Amino acid sequence: MHTKKPRRTAERILEVSLDLFNRFGEPNVSTTLISAELNISPGNLYYHYPAKDELINALFDRYERALNELLHAADDVRNVEDAWMFFHMLFELIWQYRFLYRDLNDLLSKNRRLETHFQFVLKNKSRAVRTVLDALSRHQSLRIDGREADSVATAMVVVLTYWLSYEYVRDPRHALEPECAGAALLRGAFHVLSLLLPYLDPAQKTHLLGLVGHYSPP
């Protein structure tokens, strides 16, 4: 029983840190605030995570594992509805760890491990997006020249990576609040897939526009 307690405390520290980082932005959350929120001493926090970067790295590791698992679903995309679900799930995961994207440039400038590993995140996202394009092409949902596919895939990854930053700039006071998640994720998924509109089979294009329903892009 005694040996399980540190693990539970470490889990609680990560959960509370993630919530605070998402709400206020990582640069605005100190380890003192985290320990106060948990009602534990700073020494107890440092016992589990001796530096704030270790907290960030542990959360990033969780995100990266979940992302890599999710990216395997790119192999199962057959049509625009599959693609819609795939990108919506990606945005849901990004939303769960939105502090990474909200403060991305700042985090990369301060944390060498994140600087290195985010390169792998981008490469894995790019590979998965290209897999989606290839699958849509094989199933006649999409017609795109191979030379165009690379640039379109890159543009899709850029939107995936920086969409929440765009949402934040557009409405800093509300964009990253939980009640705004649904609309933000819908907009993000649509704008990623909207890059494929010129290449989609007409029926698939109509189906995509039907999937977003009442949503009208700005």
URCOR-V521974 format. One record per residue. N is the residue number from 1. RES is the residue in one small letter. PHI is phi in whole degrees, -180 to 180 (* if undefined). PSI is psi in degrees with one decimal (NA if undefined). Layout:
# URCOR-V521974
N_RES_PHI_PSI, N_RES_PHI_PSI
This chain:
# URCOR-V521974
1_m_*_-43.7, 2_h_-66_-33.5, 3_t_-72_-19.6, 4_k_-84_-19.1, 5_k_-61_-47.2, 6_p_-58_-38.0, 7_r_-64_-42.9, 8_r_-64_-41.4, 9_t_-65_-42.8, 10_a_-61_-39.5, 11_e_-65_-44.3, 12_r_-62_-40.0, 13_i_-60_-44.3, 14_l_-65_-43.8, 15_e_-62_-45.3, 16_v_-70_-39.2, 17_s_-62_-43.3, 18_l_-61_-44.7, 19_d_-61_-45.7, 20_l_-67_-43.1, 21_f_-61_-42.6, 22_n_-66_-37.5, 23_r_-76_-42.1, 24_f_-115_-10.2, 25_g_90_133.8, 26_e_-54_-42.8, 27_p_-63_-21.4, 28_n_-95_4.3, 29_v_-116_118.0, 30_s_-95_162.7, 31_t_-65_-28.1, 32_t_-63_-42.6, 33_l_-65_-40.6, 34_i_-63_-46.9, 35_s_-65_-36.1, 36_a_-66_-41.3, 37_e_-63_-35.5, 38_l_-84_-11.6, 39_n_60_43.4, 40_i_-126_165.5, 41_s_-77_151.5, 42_p_-55_-34.1, 43_g_-63_-37.9, 44_n_-65_-41.3, 45_l_-63_-46.3, 46_y_-66_-26.7, 47_y_-60_-40.8, 48_h_-86_-38.6, 49_y_-137_92.0, 50_p_-62_-16.8, 51_a_-143_153.7, 52_k_-61_-35.7, 53_d_-60_-31.6, 54_e_-68_-35.6, 55_l_-62_-48.5, 56_i_-61_-43.8, 57_n_-65_-38.4, 58_a_-65_-41.0, 59_l_-68_-40.1, 60_f_-63_-39.7, 61_d_-59_-41.4, 62_r_-64_-44.2, 63_y_-62_-46.0, 64_e_-64_-40.1, 65_r_-64_-45.7, 66_a_-65_-39.2, 67_l_-64_-47.8, 68_n_-63_-36.2, 69_e_-66_-43.3, 70_l_-67_-36.5, 71_l_-63_-22.5, 72_h_-63_-23.4, 73_a_-67_-13.3, 74_a_-60_-29.2, 75_d_-66_-20.0, 76_d_-97_-1.0, 77_v_-72_128.9, 78_r_-122_-27.8, 79_n_-148_-178.3, 80_v_-68_-29.3, 81_e_-68_-41.2, 82_d_-60_-42.8, 83_a_-64_-40.7, 84_w_-58_-47.0, 85_m_-65_-41.6, 86_f_-60_-49.5, 87_f_-72_-30.9, 88_h_-66_-40.8, 89_m_-65_-37.1, 90_l_-61_-45.0, 91_f_-66_-34.1, 92_e_-62_-41.6, 93_l_-68_-43.8, 94_i_-59_-39.8, 95_w_-63_-39.5, 96_q_-61_-29.2, 97_y_-120_41.9, 98_r_-66_-20.6, 99_f_-61_-31.7, 100_l_-62_-37.7, 101_y_-87_-32.9, 102_r_-63_-39.2, 103_d_-117_30.5, 104_l_-57_-53.6, 105_n_-62_-38.9, 106_d_-66_-43.5, 107_l_-64_-43.0, 108_l_-66_-33.5, 109_s_-71_-22.8, 110_k_-103_-19.5, 111_n_-126_105.9, 112_r_-62_-36.5, 113_r_-65_-44.6, 114_l_-65_-38.6, 115_e_-57_-43.2, 116_t_-72_-47.7, 117_h_-74_-26.1, 118_f_-69_-22.1, 119_q_-62_-40.6, 120_f_-67_-37.8, 121_v_-59_-47.0, 122_l_-64_-43.3, 123_k_-63_-42.0, 124_n_-69_-38.4, 125_k_-63_-45.1, 126_s_-61_-42.4, 127_r_-64_-41.6, 128_a_-67_-41.4, 129_v_-64_-41.5, 130_r_-65_-34.2, 131_t_-62_-41.5, 132_v_-62_-46.2, 133_l_-62_-43.6, 134_d_-63_-41.2, 135_a_-66_-42.7, 136_l_-62_-37.8, 137_s_-66_-43.2, 138_r_-62_-32.3, 139_h_-97_18.4, 140_q_59_22.6, 141_s_-85_-17.9, 142_l_-144_140.4, 143_r_-126_110.5, 144_i_-145_136.2, 145_d_-67_141.4, 146_g_-57_-33.8, 147_r_-70_-31.5, 148_e_-79_-29.7, 149_a_-59_-38.9, 150_d_-63_-45.0, 151_s_-70_-36.9, 152_v_-66_-42.6, 153_a_-61_-41.5, 154_t_-63_-44.0, 155_a_-62_-37.7, 156_m_-65_-40.1, 157_v_-67_-37.5, 158_v_-62_-45.0, 159_v_-64_-42.7, 160_l_-57_-41.0, 161_t_-79_-34.7, 162_y_-114_8.2, 163_w_-62_-44.4, 164_l_-66_-30.1, 165_s_-65_-41.1, 166_y_-62_-45.6, 167_e_-59_-40.8, 168_y_-66_-44.5, 169_v_-63_-37.0, 170_r_-67_-34.2, 171_d_-152_75.3, 172_p_-57_-31.2, 173_r_-80_-22.1, 174_h_-128_-21.2, 175_a_-56_-38.9, 176_l_-101_17.5, 177_e_-83_149.3, 178_p_-54_-36.0, 179_e_-68_-14.3, 180_c_-96_-1.5, 181_a_-60_-49.4, 182_g_-56_-49.3, 183_a_-67_-39.8, 184_a_-65_-41.7, 185_l_-68_-39.1, 186_l_-62_-46.1, 187_r_-62_-43.4, 188_g_-62_-48.2, 189_a_-61_-40.8, 190_f_-65_-44.9, 191_h_-70_-29.8, 192_v_-63_-50.6, 193_l_-73_-22.8, 194_s_-63_-21.9, 195_l_-67_-16.6, 196_l_-94_-8.4, 197_l_-53_-41.5, 198_p_-66_-15.5, 199_y_-110_-8.7, 200_l_-75_146.8, 201_d_-56_139.9, 202_p_-52_-41.3, 203_a_-66_-39.2, 204_q_-68_-36.7, 205_k_-62_-46.0, 206_t_-61_-40.2, 207_h_-65_-42.3, 208_l_-60_-46.3, 209_l_-64_-31.9, 210_g_-70_-33.6, 211_l_-63_-36.8, 212_v_-80_-12.3, 213_g_59_-120.0, 214_h_-76_-9.1, 215_y_-69_130.6, 216_s_-119_116.0, 217_p_-63_145.0, 218_p_-69_NA
